[in-house]
Amino acid sequence: ALCAPLSAVMRRDVWVPTITCPTSDSTWTVGGSFLVTWDTSSKPDQVTNPNGEIYLRLGDETQSSPIASGFALTDGQIEVTIPTGTTPDKYRVVLFGDSGNWSDEFPI
C-alpha cells in the first residue's frame, strides 16, 4: 500500500461560508431574479474547491440541476433566476463548492 507521512500530504481546508441572503424573511417569485449572498470573511488560505454551484432544496431533497454554477466562491454573491417550472413552496438555497451549506427556509 502506498502511504505518505502527513507532512507530505497537501493540507486542505474546508470552507463553509455562511449564506446571508436569502433569509427566512425573504420572499422570491417563480421566474424572478434574486441575489444570493454569503460571507467570505473566514476564507482559509487554501480553498480545496473554489468553484461554486447554487441549488434549490425542497424538504429533504436538493434539486438535481443547479440554478447557478461556474462562479468563484470568493465572489460572495451571484444572481440566480428561479426556473419557471418551480412549484411554489418553502425552499432553501444550497451553496456547493468547498463544502455544502444551506440558507434559511424561505417561500418561493
Biopython code that builds the backbone (N, CA, C, O; Angstrom):
import numpy as np
from Bio.PDB.StructureBuilder import StructureBuilder

atoms = [
    (1, "ALA", "N", (0.839, -1.186, 0.000)),
    (1, "ALA", "CA", (0.000, 0.000, 0.000)),
    (1, "ALA", "C", (0.877, 1.239, 0.000)),
    (1, "ALA", "O", (1.933, 1.271, 0.631)),
    (2, "LEU", "N", (0.431, 2.243, -0.707)),
    (2, "LEU", "CA", (1.176, 3.493, -0.752)),
    (2, "LEU", "C", (0.659, 4.416, 0.333)),
    (2, "LEU", "O", (-0.540, 4.674, 0.443)),
    (3, "CYS", "N", (1.584, 4.901, 1.122)),
    (3, "CYS", "CA", (1.235, 5.840, 2.189)),
    (3, "CYS", "C", (2.278, 6.934, 2.228)),
    (3, "CYS", "O", (3.440, 6.705, 1.893)),
    (4, "ALA", "N", (1.878, 8.094, 2.624)),
    (4, "ALA", "CA", (2.813, 9.209, 2.768)),
    (4, "ALA", "C", (2.640, 9.785, 4.152)),
    (4, "ALA", "O", (1.538, 9.790, 4.701)),
    (5, "PRO", "N", (3.740, 10.275, 4.721)),
    (5, "PRO", "CA", (3.604, 10.921, 6.021)),
    (5, "PRO", "C", (2.672, 12.130, 5.905)),
    (5, "PRO", "O", (2.580, 12.761, 4.853)),
    (6, "LEU", "N", (1.996, 12.432, 6.990)),
    (6, "LEU", "CA", (1.040, 13.535, 6.993)),
    (6, "LEU", "C", (1.668, 14.822, 6.493)),
    (6, "LEU", "O", (1.011, 15.595, 5.797)),
    (7, "SER", "N", (2.934, 15.069, 6.836)),
    (7, "SER", "CA", (3.593, 16.301, 6.408)),
    (7, "SER", "C", (3.772, 16.359, 4.897)),
    (7, "SER", "O", (3.900, 17.444, 4.332)),
    (8, "ALA", "N", (3.781, 15.186, 4.228)),
    (8, "ALA", "CA", (3.968, 15.154, 2.779)),
    (8, "ALA", "C", (2.654, 15.287, 2.027)),
    (8, "ALA", "O", (2.665, 15.518, 0.818)),
    (9, "VAL", "N", (1.539, 15.149, 2.698)),
    (9, "VAL", "CA", (0.228, 15.249, 2.065)),
    (9, "VAL", "C", (-0.187, 16.717, 2.049)),
    (9, "VAL", "O", (-0.024, 17.431, 3.038)),
    (10, "MET", "N", (-0.727, 17.159, 0.908)),
    (10, "MET", "CA", (-1.166, 18.545, 0.802)),
    (10, "MET", "C", (-2.265, 18.822, 1.828)),
    (10, "MET", "O", (-3.259, 18.099, 1.895)),
    (11, "ARG", "N", (-2.079, 19.863, 2.616)),
    (11, "ARG", "CA", (-3.074, 20.234, 3.610)),
    (11, "ARG", "C", (-4.256, 20.894, 2.921)),
    (11, "ARG", "O", (-4.086, 21.760, 2.063)),
    (12, "ARG", "N", (-5.450, 20.477, 3.302)),
    (12, "ARG", "CA", (-6.662, 21.021, 2.695)),
    (12, "ARG", "C", (-7.567, 21.579, 3.778)),
    (12, "ARG", "O", (-7.771, 20.972, 4.829)),
    (13, "ASP", "N", (-8.101, 22.748, 3.486)),
    (13, "ASP", "CA", (-9.050, 23.379, 4.394)),
    (13, "ASP", "C", (-10.437, 23.288, 3.782)),
    (13, "ASP", "O", (-10.600, 23.427, 2.570)),
    (14, "VAL", "N", (-11.427, 23.056, 4.617)),
    (14, "VAL", "CA", (-12.809, 23.058, 4.157)),
    (14, "VAL", "C", (-13.418, 24.385, 4.583)),
    (14, "VAL", "O", (-13.373, 24.759, 5.755)),
    (15, "TRP", "N", (-13.978, 25.077, 3.627)),
    (15, "TRP", "CA", (-14.568, 26.391, 3.867)),
    (15, "TRP", "C", (-16.068, 26.291, 3.682)),
    (15, "TRP", "O", (-16.543, 25.879, 2.624)),
    (16, "VAL", "N", (-16.814, 26.667, 4.707)),
    (16, "VAL", "CA", (-18.275, 26.628, 4.675)),
    (16, "VAL", "C", (-18.785, 28.052, 4.930)),
    (16, "VAL", "O", (-19.156, 28.383, 6.056)),
    (17, "PRO", "N", (-18.805, 28.894, 3.888)),
    (17, "PRO", "CA", (-19.264, 30.269, 4.105)),
    (17, "PRO", "C", (-20.751, 30.326, 4.447)),
    (17, "PRO", "O", (-21.561, 29.608, 3.861)),
    (18, "THR", "N", (-21.094, 31.177, 5.391)),
    (18, "THR", "CA", (-22.483, 31.351, 5.815)),
    (18, "THR", "C", (-23.270, 32.104, 4.752)),
    (18, "THR", "O", (-22.850, 33.167, 4.295)),
    (19, "ILE", "N", (-24.408, 31.550, 4.363)),
    (19, "ILE", "CA", (-25.290, 32.239, 3.413)),
    (19, "ILE", "C", (-26.005, 33.354, 4.167)),
    (19, "ILE", "O", (-26.638, 33.114, 5.195)),
    (20, "THR", "N", (-25.898, 34.579, 3.646)),
    (20, "THR", "CA", (-26.511, 35.735, 4.305)),
    (20, "THR", "C", (-27.810, 36.182, 3.640)),
    (20, "THR", "O", (-28.583, 36.932, 4.237)),
    (21, "CYS", "N", (-28.056, 35.732, 2.419)),
    (21, "CYS", "CA", (-29.311, 36.006, 1.723)),
    (21, "CYS", "C", (-29.505, 34.920, 0.684)),
    (21, "CYS", "O", (-28.596, 34.675, -0.109)),
    (22, "PRO", "N", (-30.633, 34.270, 0.653)),
    (22, "PRO", "CA", (-31.900, 34.626, 1.288)),
    (22, "PRO", "C", (-31.924, 34.249, 2.772)),
    (22, "PRO", "O", (-31.147, 33.422, 3.249)),
    (23, "THR", "N", (-32.855, 34.897, 3.472)),
    (23, "THR", "CA", (-33.131, 34.596, 4.875)),
    (23, "THR", "C", (-34.588, 34.166, 4.990)),
    (23, "THR", "O", (-35.318, 34.143, 3.999)),
    (24, "SER", "N", (-34.996, 33.831, 6.186)),
    (24, "SER", "CA", (-36.396, 33.437, 6.400)),
    (24, "SER", "C", (-37.360, 34.591, 6.120)),
    (24, "SER", "O", (-38.557, 34.365, 5.944)),
    (25, "ASP", "N", (-36.849, 35.831, 6.076)),
    (25, "ASP", "CA", (-37.680, 37.000, 5.768)),
    (25, "ASP", "C", (-37.807, 37.270, 4.269)),
    (25, "ASP", "O", (-38.585, 38.129, 3.854)),
    (26, "SER", "N", (-37.042, 36.532, 3.455)),
    (26, "SER", "CA", (-37.061, 36.731, 2.004)),
    (26, "SER", "C", (-38.304, 36.077, 1.391)),
    (26, "SER", "O", (-38.798, 35.065, 1.888)),
    (27, "THR", "N", (-38.790, 36.667, 0.320)),
    (27, "THR", "CA", (-39.850, 36.063, -0.486)),
    (27, "THR", "C", (-39.441, 36.211, -1.935)),
    (27, "THR", "O", (-39.270, 37.323, -2.436)),
    (28, "TRP", "N", (-39.285, 35.085, -2.604)),
    (28, "TRP", "CA", (-38.905, 35.077, -4.007)),
    (28, "TRP", "C", (-40.082, 34.609, -4.840)),
    (28, "TRP", "O", (-41.010, 33.992, -4.317)),
    (29, "THR", "N", (-40.050, 34.901, -6.150)),
    (29, "THR", "CA", (-41.131, 34.509, -7.040)),
    (29, "THR", "C", (-40.584, 33.671, -8.203)),
    (29, "THR", "O", (-39.447, 33.851, -8.638)),
    (30, "VAL", "N", (-41.412, 32.769, -8.684)),
    (30, "VAL", "CA", (-41.054, 31.944, -9.829)),
    (30, "VAL", "C", (-40.799, 32.852, -11.029)),
    (30, "VAL", "O", (-41.602, 33.736, -11.328)),
    (31, "GLY", "N", (-39.678, 32.629, -11.713)),
    (31, "GLY", "CA", (-39.304, 33.432, -12.870)),
    (31, "GLY", "C", (-38.524, 34.686, -12.534)),
    (31, "GLY", "O", (-37.977, 35.334, -13.426)),
    (32, "GLY", "N", (-38.464, 35.039, -11.244)),
    (32, "GLY", "CA", (-37.751, 36.239, -10.823)),
    (32, "GLY", "C", (-36.258, 36.000, -10.664)),
    (32, "GLY", "O", (-35.814, 34.860, -10.523)),
    (33, "SER", "N", (-35.487, 37.084, -10.688)),
    (33, "SER", "CA", (-34.042, 37.026, -10.462)),
    (33, "SER", "C", (-33.723, 37.638, -9.106)),
    (33, "SER", "O", (-34.252, 38.688, -8.741)),
    (34, "PHE", "N", (-32.843, 36.960, -8.363)),
    (34, "PHE", "CA", (-32.541, 37.352, -6.994)),
    (34, "PHE", "C", (-31.058, 37.169, -6.717)),
    (34, "PHE", "O", (-30.382, 36.388, -7.387)),
    (35, "LEU", "N", (-30.559, 37.892, -5.727)),
    (35, "LEU", "CA", (-29.152, 37.823, -5.358)),
    (35, "LEU", "C", (-28.969, 36.889, -4.167)),
    (35, "LEU", "O", (-29.574, 37.085, -3.114)),
    (36, "VAL", "N", (-28.133, 35.877, -4.344)),
    (36, "VAL", "CA", (-27.709, 35.011, -3.242)),
    (36, "VAL", "C", (-26.375, 35.568, -2.754)),
    (36, "VAL", "O", (-25.473, 35.814, -3.555)),
    (37, "THR", "N", (-26.249, 35.768, -1.442)),
    (37, "THR", "CA", (-25.002, 36.300, -0.887)),
    (37, "THR", "C", (-24.505, 35.405, 0.239)),
    (37, "THR", "O", (-25.288, 34.723, 0.900)),
    (38, "TRP", "N", (-23.182, 35.417, 0.449)),
    (38, "TRP", "CA", (-22.577, 34.636, 1.518)),
    (38, "TRP", "C", (-21.354, 35.379, 2.047)),
    (38, "TRP", "O", (-20.765, 36.207, 1.352)),
    (39, "ASP", "N", (-20.989, 35.072, 3.272)),
    (39, "ASP", "CA", (-19.897, 35.733, 3.984)),
    (39, "ASP", "C", (-18.562, 35.129, 3.558)),
    (39, "ASP", "O", (-18.345, 33.928, 3.718)),
    (40, "THR", "N", (-17.672, 35.952, 3.018)),
    (40, "THR", "CA", (-16.360, 35.478, 2.570)),
    (40, "THR", "C", (-15.237, 35.834, 3.548)),
    (40, "THR", "O", (-14.066, 35.603, 3.245)),
    (41, "SER", "N", (-15.571, 36.385, 4.704)),
    (41, "SER", "CA", (-14.536, 36.878, 5.629)),
    (41, "SER", "C", (-13.724, 35.769, 6.300)),
    (41, "SER", "O", (-12.635, 36.036, 6.809)),
    (42, "SER", "N", (-14.222, 34.546, 6.313)),
    (42, "SER", "CA", (-13.499, 33.461, 7.008)),
    (42, "SER", "C", (-12.784, 32.517, 6.040)),
    (42, "SER", "O", (-12.477, 31.381, 6.403)),
    (43, "LYS", "N", (-12.518, 32.970, 4.822)),
    (43, "LYS", "CA", (-11.871, 32.130, 3.805)),
    (43, "LYS", "C", (-10.476, 31.692, 4.277)),
    (43, "LYS", "O", (-9.673, 32.530, 4.687)),
    (44, "PRO", "N", (-10.184, 30.388, 4.222)),
    (44, "PRO", "CA", (-8.852, 29.918, 4.578)),
    (44, "PRO", "C", (-7.842, 30.276, 3.478)),
    (44, "PRO", "O", (-8.223, 30.722, 2.396)),
    (45, "ASP", "N", (-6.562, 30.075, 3.768)),
    (45, "ASP", "CA", (-5.514, 30.378, 2.786)),
    (45, "ASP", "C", (-5.675, 29.555, 1.514)),
    (45, "ASP", "O", (-5.438, 30.053, 0.413)),
    (46, "GLN", "N", (-6.074, 28.308, 1.665)),
    (46, "GLN", "CA", (-6.280, 27.441, 0.502)),
    (46, "GLN", "C", (-7.701, 26.904, 0.531)),
    (46, "GLN", "O", (-8.143, 26.335, 1.529)),
    (47, "VAL", "N", (-8.406, 27.088, -0.566)),
    (47, "VAL", "CA", (-9.762, 26.555, -0.704)),
    (47, "VAL", "C", (-9.659, 25.347, -1.642)),
    (47, "VAL", "O", (-9.221, 25.470, -2.786)),
    (48, "THR", "N", (-10.066, 24.188, -1.142)),
    (48, "THR", "CA", (-9.922, 22.949, -1.905)),
    (48, "THR", "C", (-10.657, 23.018, -3.243)),
    (48, "THR", "O", (-10.091, 22.652, -4.273)),
    (49, "ASN", "N", (-11.901, 23.478, -3.246)),
    (49, "ASN", "CA", (-12.663, 23.628, -4.486)),
    (49, "ASN", "C", (-13.228, 25.046, -4.517)),
    (49, "ASN", "O", (-14.235, 25.318, -3.864)),
    (50, "PRO", "N", (-12.600, 25.952, -5.261)),
    (50, "PRO", "CA", (-13.032, 27.353, -5.259)),
    (50, "PRO", "C", (-14.218, 27.656, -6.176)),
    (50, "PRO", "O", (-14.672, 28.800, -6.226)),
    (51, "ASN", "N", (-14.729, 26.659, -6.900)),
    (51, "ASN", "CA", (-15.818, 26.879, -7.850)),
    (51, "ASN", "C", (-17.162, 26.556, -7.214)),
    (51, "ASN", "O", (-17.333, 25.493, -6.617)),
    (52, "GLY", "N", (-18.117, 27.477, -7.343)),
    (52, "GLY", "CA", (-19.402, 27.313, -6.678)),
    (52, "GLY", "C", (-20.543, 26.897, -7.576)),
    (52, "GLY", "O", (-20.516, 27.090, -8.792)),
    (53, "GLU", "N", (-21.556, 26.315, -6.935)),
    (53, "GLU", "CA", (-22.828, 25.989, -7.572)),
    (53, "GLU", "C", (-23.933, 26.295, -6.571)),
    (53, "GLU", "O", (-23.753, 26.120, -5.366)),
    (54, "ILE", "N", (-25.079, 26.754, -7.073)),
    (54, "ILE", "CA", (-26.251, 27.036, -6.248)),
    (54, "ILE", "C", (-27.384, 26.117, -6.697)),
    (54, "ILE", "O", (-27.672, 25.993, -7.887)),
    (55, "TYR", "N", (-28.018, 25.479, -5.719)),
    (55, "TYR", "CA", (-29.164, 24.605, -5.968)),
    (55, "TYR", "C", (-30.329, 25.053, -5.097)),
    (55, "TYR", "O", (-30.131, 25.725, -4.085)),
    (56, "LEU", "N", (-31.543, 24.681, -5.491)),
    (56, "LEU", "CA", (-32.716, 24.828, -4.627)),
    (56, "LEU", "C", (-32.930, 23.508, -3.903)),
    (56, "LEU", "O", (-32.698, 22.436, -4.462)),
    (57, "ARG", "N", (-33.373, 23.596, -2.661)),
    (57, "ARG", "CA", (-33.676, 22.413, -1.855)),
    (57, "ARG", "C", (-35.085, 22.545, -1.314)),
    (57, "ARG", "O", (-35.442, 23.569, -0.730)),
    (58, "LEU", "N", (-35.887, 21.507, -1.509)),
    (58, "LEU", "CA", (-37.264, 21.461, -1.022)),
    (58, "LEU", "C", (-37.376, 20.264, -0.098)),
    (58, "LEU", "O", (-37.202, 19.125, -0.531)),
    (59, "GLY", "N", (-37.669, 20.513, 1.178)),
    (59, "GLY", "CA", (-37.753, 19.430, 2.152)),
    (59, "GLY", "C", (-36.412, 18.723, 2.279)),
    (59, "GLY", "O", (-35.399, 19.357, 2.573)),
    (60, "ASP", "N", (-36.402, 17.415, 2.059)),
    (60, "ASP", "CA", (-35.186, 16.615, 2.188)),
    (60, "ASP", "C", (-34.453, 16.395, 0.875)),
    (60, "ASP", "O", (-33.512, 15.603, 0.817)),
    (61, "GLU", "N", (-34.871, 17.082, -0.177)),
    (61, "GLU", "CA", (-34.277, 16.827, -1.487)),
    (61, "GLU", "C", (-33.717, 18.087, -2.127)),
    (61, "GLU", "O", (-34.395, 19.108, -2.242)),
    (62, "THR", "N", (-32.452, 17.983, -2.544)),
    (62, "THR", "CA", (-31.819, 19.046, -3.305)),
    (62, "THR", "C", (-32.061, 18.756, -4.782)),
    (62, "THR", "O", (-31.850, 17.631, -5.236)),
    (63, "GLN", "N", (-32.500, 19.757, -5.532)),
    (63, "GLN", "CA", (-32.778, 19.553, -6.956)),
    (63, "GLN", "C", (-31.513, 19.128, -7.692)),
    (63, "GLN", "O", (-30.406, 19.469, -7.275)),
    (64, "SER", "N", (-31.672, 18.393, -8.773)),
    (64, "SER", "CA", (-30.534, 17.811, -9.481)),
    (64, "SER", "C", (-29.788, 18.798, -10.375)),
    (64, "SER", "O", (-28.626, 18.560, -10.706)),
    (65, "SER", "N", (-30.418, 19.887, -10.771)),
    (65, "SER", "CA", (-29.768, 20.866, -11.649)),
    (65, "SER", "C", (-29.522, 22.168, -10.890)),
    (65, "SER", "O", (-30.415, 22.677, -10.214)),
    (66, "PRO", "N", (-28.301, 22.706, -11.007)),
    (66, "PRO", "CA", (-28.023, 23.978, -10.325)),
    (66, "PRO", "C", (-28.768, 25.138, -10.987)),
    (66, "PRO", "O", (-29.051, 25.103, -12.185)),
    (67, "ILE", "N", (-29.080, 26.157, -10.198)),
    (67, "ILE", "CA", (-29.660, 27.378, -10.766)),
    (67, "ILE", "C", (-28.560, 28.401, -11.039)),
    (67, "ILE", "O", (-28.815, 29.444, -11.641)),
    (68, "ALA", "N", (-27.334, 28.104, -10.597)),
    (68, "ALA", "CA", (-26.153, 28.912, -10.928)),
    (68, "ALA", "C", (-24.926, 28.022, -10.753)),
    (68, "ALA", "O", (-24.888, 27.177, -9.860)),
    (69, "SER", "N", (-23.931, 28.213, -11.603)),
    (69, "SER", "CA", (-22.692, 27.447, -11.497)),
    (69, "SER", "C", (-21.565, 28.207, -12.181)),
    (69, "SER", "O", (-21.798, 29.176, -12.904)),
    (70, "GLY", "N", (-20.326, 27.747, -11.939)),
    (70, "GLY", "CA", (-19.176, 28.327, -12.619)),
    (70, "GLY", "C", (-18.698, 29.651, -12.064)),
    (70, "GLY", "O", (-17.998, 30.386, -12.760)),
    (71, "PHE", "N", (-19.049, 29.977, -10.844)),
    (71, "PHE", "CA", (-18.604, 31.225, -10.227)),
    (71, "PHE", "C", (-17.597, 30.910, -9.119)),
    (71, "PHE", "O", (-17.529, 29.778, -8.641)),
    (72, "ALA", "N", (-16.828, 31.901, -8.720)),
    (72, "ALA", "CA", (-15.841, 31.734, -7.653)),
    (72, "ALA", "C", (-16.512, 31.917, -6.297)),
    (72, "ALA", "O", (-17.275, 32.863, -6.101)),
    (73, "LEU", "N", (-16.228, 31.015, -5.364)),
    (73, "LEU", "CA", (-16.777, 31.158, -4.008)),
    (73, "LEU", "C", (-16.354, 32.478, -3.374)),
    (73, "LEU", "O", (-17.073, 33.020, -2.535)),
    (74, "THR", "N", (-15.206, 32.994, -3.763)),
    (74, "THR", "CA", (-14.721, 34.251, -3.191)),
    (74, "THR", "C", (-15.523, 35.453, -3.676)),
    (74, "THR", "O", (-15.353, 36.546, -3.137)),
    (75, "ASP", "N", (-16.398, 35.290, -4.683)),
    (75, "ASP", "CA", (-17.223, 36.400, -5.176)),
    (75, "ASP", "C", (-18.191, 36.902, -4.113)),
    (75, "ASP", "O", (-18.489, 38.095, -4.062)),
    (76, "GLY", "N", (-18.686, 36.002, -3.261)),
    (76, "GLY", "CA", (-19.594, 36.399, -2.189)),
    (76, "GLY", "C", (-21.026, 36.647, -2.616)),
    (76, "GLY", "O", (-21.880, 36.922, -1.774)),
    (77, "GLN", "N", (-21.306, 36.555, -3.905)),
    (77, "GLN", "CA", (-22.673, 36.755, -4.382)),
    (77, "GLN", "C", (-22.807, 36.259, -5.806)),
    (77, "GLN", "O", (-21.836, 36.198, -6.560)),
    (78, "ILE", "N", (-24.041, 35.905, -6.159)),
    (78, "ILE", "CA", (-24.372, 35.502, -7.527)),
    (78, "ILE", "C", (-25.861, 35.736, -7.734)),
    (78, "ILE", "O", (-26.667, 35.472, -6.841)),
    (79, "GLU", "N", (-26.220, 36.226, -8.900)),
    (79, "GLU", "CA", (-27.631, 36.397, -9.225)),
    (79, "GLU", "C", (-28.168, 35.086, -9.790)),
    (79, "GLU", "O", (-27.541, 34.459, -10.644)),
    (80, "VAL", "N", (-29.330, 34.686, -9.301)),
    (80, "VAL", "CA", (-29.979, 33.459, -9.768)),
    (80, "VAL", "C", (-31.382, 33.795, -10.263)),
    (80, "VAL", "O", (-31.986, 34.781, -9.841)),
    (81, "THR", "N", (-31.882, 32.967, -11.156)),
    (81, "THR", "CA", (-33.259, 33.090, -11.640)),
    (81, "THR", "C", (-34.000, 31.818, -11.255)),
    (81, "THR", "O", (-33.524, 30.711, -11.510)),
    (82, "ILE", "N", (-35.155, 31.977, -10.646)),
    (82, "ILE", "CA", (-35.957, 30.828, -10.246)),
    (82, "ILE", "C", (-36.646, 30.264, -11.486)),
    (82, "ILE", "O", (-37.417, 30.966, -12.141)),
    (83, "PRO", "N", (-36.371, 28.990, -11.816)),
    (83, "PRO", "CA", (-36.942, 28.401, -13.034)),
    (83, "PRO", "C", (-38.466, 28.469, -13.062)),
    (83, "PRO", "O", (-39.128, 28.353, -12.030)),
    (84, "THR", "N", (-39.003, 28.656, -14.254)),
    (84, "THR", "CA", (-40.456, 28.818, -14.410)),
    (84, "THR", "C", (-41.247, 27.588, -13.986)),
    (84, "THR", "O", (-42.426, 27.721, -13.655)),
    (85, "GLY", "N", (-40.656, 26.401, -13.979)),
    (85, "GLY", "CA", (-41.373, 25.197, -13.572)),
    (85, "GLY", "C", (-41.346, 24.925, -12.076)),
    (85, "GLY", "O", (-41.808, 23.873, -11.635)),
    (86, "THR", "N", (-40.816, 25.848, -11.290)),
    (86, "THR", "CA", (-40.701, 25.663, -9.845)),
    (86, "THR", "C", (-42.074, 25.782, -9.187)),
    (86, "THR", "O", (-42.778, 26.771, -9.392)),
    (87, "THR", "N", (-42.453, 24.778, -8.401)),
    (87, "THR", "CA", (-43.718, 24.794, -7.673)),
    (87, "THR", "C", (-43.576, 25.657, -6.422)),
    (87, "THR", "O", (-42.675, 25.415, -5.618)),
    (88, "PRO", "N", (-44.436, 26.651, -6.235)),
    (88, "PRO", "CA", (-44.342, 27.488, -5.035)),
    (88, "PRO", "C", (-44.412, 26.649, -3.752)),
    (88, "PRO", "O", (-45.274, 25.783, -3.605)),
    (89, "ASP", "N", (-43.488, 26.928, -2.833)),
    (89, "ASP", "CA", (-43.385, 26.203, -1.564)),
    (89, "ASP", "C", (-42.296, 26.883, -0.747)),
    (89, "ASP", "O", (-41.844, 27.974, -1.091)),
    (90, "LYS", "N", (-41.875, 26.232, 0.342)),
    (90, "LYS", "CA", (-40.767, 26.740, 1.156)),
    (90, "LYS", "C", (-39.489, 26.016, 0.733)),
    (90, "LYS", "O", (-39.421, 24.787, 0.778)),
    (91, "TYR", "N", (-38.481, 26.782, 0.324)),
    (91, "TYR", "CA", (-37.224, 26.249, -0.189)),
    (91, "TYR", "C", (-36.051, 26.730, 0.646)),
    (91, "TYR", "O", (-36.182, 27.603, 1.505)),
    (92, "ARG", "N", (-34.904, 26.134, 0.367)),
    (92, "ARG", "CA", (-33.616, 26.605, 0.856)),
    (92, "ARG", "C", (-32.705, 26.723, -0.359)),
    (92, "ARG", "O", (-32.904, 26.036, -1.362)),
    (93, "VAL", "N", (-31.713, 27.591, -0.268)),
    (93, "VAL", "CA", (-30.658, 27.662, -1.264)),
    (93, "VAL", "C", (-29.481, 26.867, -0.700)),
    (93, "VAL", "O", (-29.133, 27.010, 0.472)),
    (94, "VAL", "N", (-28.867, 26.026, -1.544)),
    (94, "VAL", "CA", (-27.700, 25.250, -1.153)),
    (94, "VAL", "C", (-26.509, 25.774, -1.951)),
    (94, "VAL", "O", (-26.557, 25.851, -3.179)),
    (95, "LEU", "N", (-25.438, 26.133, -1.237)),
    (95, "LEU", "CA", (-24.203, 26.604, -1.857)),
    (95, "LEU", "C", (-23.187, 25.479, -1.798)),
    (95, "LEU", "O", (-22.757, 25.082, -0.715)),
    (96, "PHE", "N", (-22.801, 24.962, -2.960)),
    (96, "PHE", "CA", (-21.777, 23.927, -3.041)),
    (96, "PHE", "C", (-20.501, 24.530, -3.594)),
    (96, "PHE", "O", (-20.525, 25.481, -4.375)),
    (97, "GLY", "N", (-19.409, 23.965, -3.179)),
    (97, "GLY", "CA", (-18.090, 24.354, -3.644)),
    (97, "GLY", "C", (-17.118, 23.556, -2.807)),
    (97, "GLY", "O", (-16.955, 22.351, -3.001)),
    (98, "ASP", "N", (-16.481, 24.225, -1.884)),
    (98, "ASP", "CA", (-15.556, 23.554, -0.986)),
    (98, "ASP", "C", (-16.309, 22.630, -0.027)),
    (98, "ASP", "O", (-15.770, 21.619, 0.422)),
    (99, "SER", "N", (-17.526, 22.976, 0.274)),
    (99, "SER", "CA", (-18.411, 22.186, 1.124)),
    (99, "SER", "C", (-19.831, 22.561, 0.714)),
    (99, "SER", "O", (-20.015, 23.301, -0.252)),
    (100, "GLY", "N", (-20.807, 22.078, 1.409)),
    (100, "GLY", "CA", (-22.182, 22.452, 1.095)),
    (100, "GLY", "C", (-22.851, 23.038, 2.321)),
    (100, "GLY", "O", (-22.702, 22.505, 3.420)),
    (101, "ASN", "N", (-23.571, 24.103, 2.156)),
    (101, "ASN", "CA", (-24.321, 24.660, 3.268)),
    (101, "ASN", "C", (-25.630, 25.235, 2.753)),
    (101, "ASN", "O", (-25.769, 25.532, 1.567)),
    (102, "TRP", "N", (-26.586, 25.388, 3.661)),
    (102, "TRP", "CA", (-27.945, 25.774, 3.309)),
    (102, "TRP", "C", (-28.300, 27.121, 3.896)),
    (102, "TRP", "O", (-27.792, 27.532, 4.939)),
    (103, "SER", "N", (-29.195, 27.796, 3.186)),
    (103, "SER", "CA", (-29.774, 29.030, 3.708)),
    (103, "SER", "C", (-30.908, 28.689, 4.659)),
    (103, "SER", "O", (-31.261, 27.525, 4.850)),
    (104, "ASP", "N", (-31.467, 29.734, 5.250)),
    (104, "ASP", "CA", (-32.732, 29.572, 5.975)),
    (104, "ASP", "C", (-33.799, 29.176, 4.957)),
    (104, "ASP", "O", (-33.639, 29.385, 3.754)),
    (105, "GLU", "N", (-34.878, 28.607, 5.457)),
    (105, "GLU", "CA", (-36.007, 28.272, 4.597)),
    (105, "GLU", "C", (-36.777, 29.565, 4.292)),
    (105, "GLU", "O", (-36.965, 30.407, 5.170)),
    (106, "PHE", "N", (-37.214, 29.707, 3.048)),
    (106, "PHE", "CA", (-37.938, 30.911, 2.615)),
    (106, "PHE", "C", (-38.960, 30.524, 1.546)),
    (106, "PHE", "O", (-38.795, 29.495, 0.890)),
    (107, "PRO", "N", (-40.006, 31.322, 1.357)),
    (107, "PRO", "CA", (-41.029, 30.971, 0.362)),
    (107, "PRO", "C", (-40.678, 31.437, -1.041)),
    (107, "PRO", "O", (-40.126, 32.518, -1.244)),
    (108, "ILE", "N", (-41.016, 30.590, -1.997)),
    (108, "ILE", "CA", (-40.994, 30.956, -3.425)),
    (108, "ILE", "C", (-42.430, 30.798, -3.889)),
    (108, "ILE", "O", (-42.731, 31.036, -5.059)),
]
sb = StructureBuilder()
sb.init_structure("model")
sb.init_model(0)
sb.init_chain("A")
sb.init_seg("    ")
for serial, (resi, resn, name, xyz) in enumerate(atoms, 1):
    if name == "N":
        sb.init_residue(resn, " ", resi, " ")
    sb.init_atom(name, np.array(xyz, "f"), 0.0, 1.0, " ", f" {name:<3s}", serial, name[0])
structure = sb.get_structure()
